[in-house]
């Protein structure tokens, strides 16, 4: 079968993307199939180790016995290159803090500390940098974390698009807690904390390049407090994951592959704002592949799903939480959508780049 042949499961058809082998293109930063192929080709053979191969948003590390501490560390790092730097509902500073706090929290950890590295372009206004720093301060205070170390570099004009930020985060996972993409089980329920695609559309509109206006704002938010409440209410949570680059569909594909289960979604339950849906229909986007920066997927045993939903809905960042699907044994490693008309279609990973420079 060639790379362009379709894959069919129960009448659903999904074309496979053509490979890109010669050089780096924007699609390699999408979080989708091209990103995965780049990681597997370049980084995995050279950096492979047990922590890295877990495949989650953060690495779960066991401290040496000599440390005499119970529990493990959750460690993550992320780079942020959003354009424009400021957009409705957020900015690159809030995005940097919230994104790393959320990645650390997705293993059920309590985020504690962040580091921040800044790549500044020559000519960037000091006032702009002050606004970003103030936003980071406010986001860290909201999340309850401390920025404990940092670094600053300046590059020549035209080489950094104003400002890039790298953040790393460290959190503490209590002893006995096991949450990760490899833990999904047949019979689990799939929950989502709110509407899809808000961040992607807000950033796109802020660029002003496509001639449309919208009142959609980014959902950028720290989710660690919401997650802590979910774990209290549903102590056997199996998976937590924030659907950022590549959106809901790509993120669930990652989980399905890690756990070798089938994830089935119900299209009638997917929460999408009318304004987001309208922009997607106008521009040909699929909201299931748009980035989110303040949403969490929760996969939990069926008997604990009602308590988890109730806990999510008590948070301002989870007021619109819904059940969107279920985990089944088949097809292993696949995500399928039951459509509005009663059929089904495969949701594959995002192949390339839909919206560049959004996180």
N, C-alpha and C positions, 0 to 999 in steps of 0.2 A: 504494500500500500504506500503510495507517495505521500509527501507532506501536505499536498493540497486536497487529498481525498477526504470526504466527509466521514465523520463518526456518527453512527446511528444507534440510539437506545430507545426502544419502545416508540419508534416513529419520530423521535426527535433528531434533528440534524444540526451539526455544528462544524463549520469548516475550520481546518487547522491552519495557523499562520505560517508564512514562509520564514525560514530562519534568516538571521542577519549575522554574518560571520566576520566581516572585514574590518569593522571599526565601531566605535561607540556612537550611538545615535540617541535621540531623546527618549525613545521607547525603552532603552535600558534603565531608565530611572522611573518607570511607570509603576513598579511594584507588581507587575503581571508576569506573563510567561517569559518575556525577554529579560526581565530582571532576574528571574529564577535561573535561566540558562546562563547568564553572565556569572552569577554566584557559583553555579556548579562547575563552570569551566575555569574560572580564574581563582576564586577564593577558597572554595571547599578543598581542592587538592592540596593547597598550601597551608591552610589554617586549621584543618580538620582536627577536632577534639570532641570529647563526649559532651561538654557543655554547649559548644557551638552546634552540634548535630541535633540537639533537642528540637530546633526549628521553631521556637516560640519568639515572642517579641522581646523577651529578656532572657538572659542565661541564669539558670538556677545552680548556685554554687554551694558545695558542702565545705564548711570550714574544717581545717585539720583538727584531729582529736586534741592536739595540744592547746587549742584555743579554749577548750572546756566551755563551749557555748551550745545551747540547744537551738535548733533551727538552721535555716540556710539563708544565703544572700540571693537577692534578685538584682541583676546588673544589666543595664541597657545603655545604648548610645544611639544618637540620632543627629542628622544634619538637616538644616532647614534653609530652604532657598526660595521661599515664596515671593512671587511678584504679582502685584505691588506689595510693598512692605506693610502697608496699612490697608485694611479692607473692612467692610461692614461686619461687626461682631468680633473683630480681633486684629491682630498684627503679628509680625514675625516673632516678637518677644513673648507674647502670651502663647503663641503656637509652640515655641521651643520648650517652654516650661511644661505646658499641659501635655504635649506629645510624649515627653520622656517620663513624666509622672505616670501617665496612663500605661505606657509600656511596662514599667516596673510593676504596676498594680495588677497587670493581667495575669500574674502568677499567684495572685492572692496575697501579695506582699504589702507591707506598710511602707510607702516611699519615705525616705528620710533625708537624703542628701543629693544635691545636683552639682555638677561642674558646668561651666559655660566657656566656650571658646568662640571668639569673634574674629571674623575675617572682614576687615573694613576696606572699602574702596576709597582711594584718594579722592578728596572732594566731598565726601559725605558730610552733611551738616551736623555739627555737634548737637544741635537741637533735636534732630531726628534720632540720634543715638540716645539722647537723654529720654526721649519719649519711649523708646524701646526698652531701655533699662527700667524705667518706672513701671511699665507694663509687666515686665518679668518679675519685678518686686511684688506687685499686687497679686499676680498669679501664684507665686511661691507662697505668699501669705495665705491665700485662699486654700491652697493644697496642704499647707502645713509642713512644707519642706524648707531646707536651708541650702542656699547656694554657697558652697564652701571653698571652691577653687575656680580659677579661670585663667584665660590667656587671651591676648589681643595681638593680631597681626594686621599690617596695612599693606595692600597691594596697589600697583599702579592703576591710574584711572582707566576704566573700561574692562577691568579684569575680575570684578566681583559683583556687578549689578547692585552696587550700594552696600549691601551687608549680607553676609552669611553667618549663621550661628550653629555651632555644634554643642550639644548638651549630652552629658552622661548622668545616669541616675543609679542610686543604690537604695535598696529596700530590704526589709527583714521579713522572711517567711517563717511563721511559727512551725514548730516541730509537728509532724503528722499531717500537714496540709499538702495536698498533691493536686494541683490545678495546671492544666496545660493542653495544648492542641492534640496530644496523643491520648487523652483521657475520655473522649466522646464514646458513648455506648449506645447500641440499639435500644430503643425505648425512651431515650432522653428527649426532652422538649427543647426547642430552640427559641429563645426569647431575644428581643431587640429593644433597646432603651428609648428609641424615638425615630423621628423622620430621617429619611435617606437623602444624601446628595446636597444638603444645605451648604456645606463648606465649599464644595467644588463650584456650585453656581454662584455663590457670593463672591468668590475670588475672580471668576470669569467675568462677572458683571463689573467688578471694580476696575478691570483693565480698560473698559470702555472701547474695546476694539471691534465689537460686533454690533454696535448700534442699538442696543436694547437696555432697558432699565428694569430693575426688579427690587422689591422690598425684602428679598431673602437675605438673611444674615448668617454668617458662619456660626457653627455650633461649637467652636473651640472652647473646651472646658476641662478642668481636672475632674476625673471620675473616681478618684481613690476613696472618697467618703461614701459615694453611692455603692461602690463595690464592697466596702467593709460592711455596710448594712445588709447587702444581699447575702454575704457569707454568714452573717449572724442568723438570718432568716432561713437560709438554705445551706446548711453546713456541708453538704455533699456535692456542691457545685463541681462539675467536671471540667468545663472550659470557660475561659473568659478571653475575649479578643476584641480589640477595637478595629473596625473596618476602615482603615485610612486609605492609603494609596491602593488602587485596584478595586476599592469599594467592597460591598457586602459579598458579591459573587466570588471575587478572587479570594477573599479571606476565608469564606466557607470551603472553598476548594482546598486551601492549605490545610484546614482542619480535617476535612474528609480524607486527604492523603495521609496525614499524620496518624489518624486513628483507623484507617482502612474501613470506613463505614460509608453508607450513603446518606446524604442530607437532602431531605425533601422539603421544599418551601411551598407555601400556598400564596399565590399571587394576590388573592382577594384580601389578605391580611397585611400586606406590605405597606408601611406608612410612608407616604410621599406627599409633600405639600403640593397643592394645585399649581402654585407658581413654579416650583421646580419641575413638575411634570410638563407644564406648558413650554418652558424653555427647552427641555429635552426633546419634546416633540418637534419644536421649531428647528432645532439644530441637529437632530438626529442622534442625540446621546441616549444612552441607557442609564437610568438612575441607579441601577444595581451595581454599576461600575464606577460611580462617582465617589470621590474621597469624602470622608467624614472625619471630624476631629473632636467630637464630643459624644460619640455613641459607643455602646458596648454590646457585643453578642454574649449572651449567657446560655450555656448548654448545661442542663441540670436534669437529674432524675425526675420522671413525670410526677411523682408524689410530692416533690418539693417545688414544682413550678409555680403553683398559686402563691405560695409564700414569697418566692423570689420576685414575682411580678408586683406584689403588693409593696415590697420593700423598695423596688425600683421607682414605683409611682409616687412614693413619699418624697423623693428627691426632686428638686427643681429641674435636674438634668435627666430625669427619667419619667416625667409626668405622662408621657405618651407611650410608655412601654407596652409592647404587645407580644403575643406568641405568634411566630411566623412560620413554624414548621416543626419537623421531627427528625430524629436520627433513626435509620434503619440499617439492616445488615447489607442490603444491596441497593444499587450497585456500588461495590467498594471503591472509595476514592473519587466518587462523583457527586455532583450537586445537580438536582433536577427541580424544575419549577412546574407545579400544577397551574396551568394557565386559567384565565378567566372563562374560557370557553370549554374547559374540561379536559384539554389535552395536556401533554407534558413536553418540556424541552430541556435540553442540557444547558446548564450555566457553566461555561468553561472559564478559565482564568482570563484576565485581560491580556491580550496579546502584546500590544505596544503602548503608546502614549495617547490618552484621550485629551487630557488637559495638562500641558506642561507647567511646571513651576507653581504648584499649589500647596506644597507642604515641605 
